[in-house]
Amino acid sequence: MRVVLQRSKEASVTVDGIVKGEITSGAVLLVGITHEDTEEDARYIAEKVVNLRIFEDENGKMNHSLLDVEGEILSISQFTLYGDCRKGRRPNFMKAAKPHQAESIYDYFNSILKEKSVKVETGVFGAMMDVQLTNDGPVTLILESK
């Protein structure tokens, strides 16, 4: 499982001109799932996301977690995170999980985040989405379960 996390001041996702999810302060997660990913991978990444100390304290040091600051999450499914661009000019997406498997793990991942008492907004799995965000910092991290 691969997640690109961006600390955000505000973010939203729109599908067909309709806002499907929006947050104020927190994190935008672009979530990619590969064939070998399991619920264990999803749980591991969810724990990392909510507990990473990426929010500043009163001294400007990154000492607070998403839970500490009561941040929100905008979680977006993103199969292109497993695009392989090493050969040719068109990405190969063979490492991305098939939609049925990916959606199941993605839904489980979001449910774990919600269990942590975090507000989680999402787009629409498999849809073309427009994502807008104000990156805070900018702080951008890549998390992997393997």
Stockholm file with secondary structure:
# STOCKHOLM 1.0

chainA/1-146         MRVVLQRSKEASVTVDGIVKGEITSGAVLLVGITHEDTEEDARYIAEKVVNLRIFEDENGKMNHSLLDVEGEILSISQFTLYGDCRKGRRPNFMKAAKPHQAESIYDYFNSILKEKSVKVETGVFGAMMDVQLTNDGPVTLILESK
#=GR chainA/1-146 SS CEEEEEEEEEEEEEETTEEEEEESSEEEEEEECBTTCCHHHHHHHHHHHHHCCCEECTTSCEEECTTTTTCEEEEEECGGGGCBCSSSSSCBCTTBCCHHHHHHHHHHHHHHHHHTTCCEEECCTTSCCEEEEEEEEEEEEEEECC
#=GC SS_cons         CEEEEEEEEEEEEEETTEEEEEESSEEEEEEECBTTCCHHHHHHHHHHHHHCCCEECTTSCEEECTTTTTCEEEEEECGGGGCBCSSSSSCBCTTBCCHHHHHHHHHHHHHHHHHTTCCEEECCTTSCCEEEEEEEEEEEEEEECC
//
